[in-house]
Amino acid sequence: MFQLNLDKNREQAERLATLVSIELERGEDSAKVLADVQSMLENTL
């Protein structure tokens, strides 16, 4: 069970990193990207 949760969290972290990378490559402001990440994380708790 613990390993399943760990794998799921790792997958979600990889997806989030990909989204951040894409937004930064598109020229989005880093403060906006960080705020978006913070909002996403708060909404998952």
Secondary structure, 3 states (H helix, E strand, C coil): CHHHHHHHHHHHHHHHHHHHHHHHHCCCCHHHHHHHHHHHHHHHC
